[in-house]
Structures are given as C-alpha cells and as structure tokens.
Amino acid sequence: MQEAIRIVGIDPGLRRTGWGLVETRGNALRFIASGTVRSDDKASLAERLCQIHDGLRAVLSAYEPDEAAVEATFVNKDATATLKLGQARGIAMLVPAQAGLPVAEYAPNAVKKAVIGVGHADKKQIHMMVKVLLPKATFEGDDAADALAIAICHAHHRQSMTRTLAALSG
C-alpha cells in the first residue's frame, strides 16, 4: 500500500493568497481543505507580508503537509504590481521552506495543462475541473480554487517522476 502524501498548493497574492490541500495515494486524490489568507490593504507592505506569513504558518501548522507547490509569478504590464506579487510569492515559498517542506514551482500554463489538458484555459474551466477531480472540494473564490489546481498539478508531476524513477531503478 502506498503512503499518503499531503500537498499544499499556494496561489500567492498580496491581497489574497489562496491555499489548497490535497492528499495523494497512488493515483487517488482526496480533498483536505482550502481557503484564503487575506492581508489588510490599508496596512504597510511590510505588515501585509507579515499577515500572509502568519496566515500561511497557521495553515501549515493546522494541516501538516508533506510537500508544497507554489505558482510562479507572471510578469504583467505594471512593474510595481509585479514586484509586490513577487514579494508575496517569496513569503509563499519561505513559509513551507522554513517548515522543512520541499517546495516546487509551476508556471501558470503548466498548472492549466495538468488540470485541464491545455496550457490556456480560463478560471471557469479550472474551477470546473477542480470539482471533477476533487468532487468533495469546497473553495471560496478564485484564489483557493487556483491553489487546489496547483496542488493537483504537483500531485500529477510527482506521480510521473515516481514512475520514471521506478522504471530506471527496476
């Protein structure tokens, strides 16, 4: 019997950082929890980053995942917004790393391809497929759904890596 691996997916954002937890055992995926860490947009940048940090630490403490996956930052036309997103993403990578978890990174198109089958899909399609893959999943909005998609992507990638390593060693 294969060991269950708990994966936290994190969709970083300065206003809202989504998180989603799944458990994978072989090919089976199971929904654990999801949510959103919110920061106070009236607070300073440093305070907001602390709020994200503390919120993610609480999630990791409550659910004790084995691995983490974070969506890579995309560059948009607003350089300031991109830099702030990058800082939130740094916190999203730091918290699981501090907890001793391996942290994988996935480009948005890789997440979409793993969940939908194509690299270009809209939010509605992603949400629909998350519900198909995790029928018991509940999520409050785009950020948590995207985080679950990131966790699903990591589960698929780690399964294919496990099969490849088993084939090489066998």
C-alpha positions as CSV (number, residue, x, y, z in Angstrom):
1,M,0.0,0.0,0.0
2,Q,1.4,3.4,-1.0
3,E,1.9,6.1,1.6
4,A,-0.4,9.1,1.5
5,I,1.3,12.4,0.7
6,R,-0.3,15.7,1.7
7,I,0.4,18.6,-0.6
8,V,-0.4,22.2,-0.1
9,G,-0.8,24.4,-3.2
10,I,-0.3,28.1,-2.8
11,D,-1.5,30.8,-5.2
12,P,0.4,33.9,-4.0
13,G,-1.1,37.3,-4.0
14,L,-0.7,40.5,-1.9
15,R,-4.4,41.0,-1.3
16,R,-5.4,37.3,-1.2
17,T,-3.1,34.3,-1.1
18,G,-5.1,31.1,-1.8
19,W,-4.2,27.7,-0.3
20,G,-5.5,24.3,-1.0
21,L,-4.6,20.9,0.5
22,V,-4.9,17.5,-1.2
23,E,-3.8,14.1,-0.3
24,T,-2.5,11.7,-2.9
25,R,-2.1,8.0,-2.6
26,G,-1.0,6.4,-5.8
27,N,-3.4,7.7,-8.5
28,A,-6.1,8.7,-5.9
29,L,-6.5,12.4,-5.0
30,R,-8.5,13.5,-1.9
31,F,-9.6,17.0,-1.0
32,I,-8.5,18.0,2.5
33,A,-9.1,21.8,2.8
34,S,-8.8,25.2,1.1
35,G,-9.0,28.8,2.0
36,T,-7.6,32.3,1.5
37,V,-5.2,34.3,3.6
38,R,-6.1,38.0,3.3
39,S,-4.0,41.0,4.0
40,D,-5.2,44.4,5.1
41,D,-4.8,46.7,2.0
42,K,-4.7,49.7,4.4
43,A,-1.6,48.3,6.1
44,S,2.0,48.9,5.1
45,L,3.6,46.5,2.7
46,A,5.8,45.0,5.5
47,E,2.7,44.5,7.7
48,R,0.8,42.8,4.8
49,L,3.7,40.5,4.1
50,C,3.7,39.5,7.8
51,Q,-0.1,38.8,7.6
52,I,0.5,36.5,4.7
53,H,3.4,34.8,6.5
54,D,1.4,34.3,9.7
55,G,-1.6,33.1,7.9
56,L,0.3,30.5,5.9
57,R,2.2,29.4,9.0
58,A,-1.2,28.7,10.7
59,V,-2.3,26.7,7.7
60,L,0.8,24.6,7.7
61,S,0.6,24.1,11.5
62,A,-3.0,23.0,11.3
63,Y,-2.7,20.6,8.3
64,E,0.9,19.4,8.4
65,P,1.5,18.9,4.7
66,D,4.5,16.9,3.4
67,E,5.2,19.0,0.3
68,A,4.4,22.4,-1.1
69,A,3.8,23.8,-4.6
70,V,3.7,27.5,-5.5
71,E,2.6,29.2,-8.7
72,A,5.4,31.1,-10.4
73,T,5.0,34.8,-10.9
74,F,3.9,36.0,-14.2
75,V,5.1,39.4,-15.4
76,N,2.4,41.9,-16.3
77,K,2.5,45.5,-17.7
78,D,2.5,47.1,-14.2
79,A,6.1,46.7,-12.9
80,T,5.1,47.8,-9.4
81,A,2.3,45.2,-9.1
82,T,4.7,42.5,-10.4
83,L,7.3,43.4,-7.8
84,K,4.7,43.3,-5.0
85,L,3.4,40.0,-6.2
86,G,7.0,38.7,-6.2
87,Q,7.4,39.7,-2.6
88,A,4.2,37.8,-1.7
89,R,5.4,34.9,-3.7
90,G,8.7,35.0,-1.7
91,I,6.7,34.6,1.5
92,A,4.7,31.8,-0.1
93,M,7.9,30.0,-0.7
94,L,9.6,30.9,2.5
95,V,6.9,29.6,4.9
96,P,6.9,26.0,3.7
97,A,10.7,26.0,3.3
98,Q,11.1,27.1,6.9
99,A,8.8,24.2,7.9
100,G,11.2,21.9,6.2
101,L,9.0,21.1,3.2
102,P,10.2,20.6,-0.3
103,V,8.8,23.5,-2.4
104,A,8.0,23.0,-6.2
105,E,7.3,25.9,-8.6
106,Y,4.9,25.7,-11.5
107,A,4.2,28.2,-14.3
108,P,0.5,29.1,-14.7
109,N,0.4,27.3,-18.1
110,A,1.8,24.1,-16.6
111,V,-0.9,24.2,-13.9
112,K,-3.6,24.6,-16.5
113,K,-2.1,21.9,-18.7
114,A,-2.0,19.5,-15.7
115,V,-5.6,20.2,-14.7
116,I,-7.4,20.9,-18.0
117,G,-5.1,19.3,-20.5
118,V,-4.2,22.6,-22.3
119,G,-2.0,25.5,-21.3
120,H,-4.6,28.2,-21.9
121,A,-7.8,28.0,-20.0
122,D,-10.0,30.4,-18.2
123,K,-10.8,30.4,-14.4
124,K,-14.2,28.9,-15.0
125,Q,-12.7,25.9,-16.8
126,I,-10.1,25.4,-14.0
127,H,-12.8,25.6,-11.3
128,M,-14.9,23.0,-13.2
129,M,-12.1,20.6,-13.5
130,V,-11.0,21.0,-9.9
131,K,-14.6,20.0,-8.9
132,V,-14.4,17.0,-11.3
133,L,-11.0,15.8,-9.9
134,L,-12.0,16.6,-6.3
135,P,-15.7,16.1,-6.1
136,K,-15.8,16.9,-2.3
137,A,-13.8,20.1,-2.7
138,T,-15.2,23.4,-1.4
139,F,-13.5,26.7,-2.1
140,E,-14.3,30.3,-1.6
141,G,-13.3,32.0,-4.8
142,D,-10.6,32.0,-7.4
143,D,-7.6,32.0,-5.2
144,A,-8.5,28.9,-3.3
145,A,-9.5,27.1,-6.5
146,D,-6.3,28.1,-8.2
147,A,-4.3,26.8,-5.1
148,L,-6.1,23.4,-5.4
149,A,-5.2,23.3,-9.1
150,I,-1.5,24.0,-8.2
151,A,-1.6,21.1,-5.6
152,I,-3.2,18.8,-8.3
153,C,-0.5,19.8,-10.8
154,H,2.2,18.9,-8.2
155,A,0.5,15.6,-7.5
156,H,0.5,14.7,-11.2
157,H,4.1,15.7,-11.7
158,R,5.3,13.8,-8.6
159,Q,3.5,10.7,-9.8
160,S,5.1,10.8,-13.2
161,M,8.5,11.4,-11.5
162,T,7.9,8.4,-9.2
163,R,7.1,6.2,-12.1
164,T,10.1,7.3,-14.1
165,L,12.4,6.7,-11.1
166,A,10.9,3.2,-10.5
167,A,11.4,2.3,-14.2
168,L,15.0,3.5,-14.0
169,S,15.8,1.5,-10.9
170,G,13.9,-1.6,-11.9
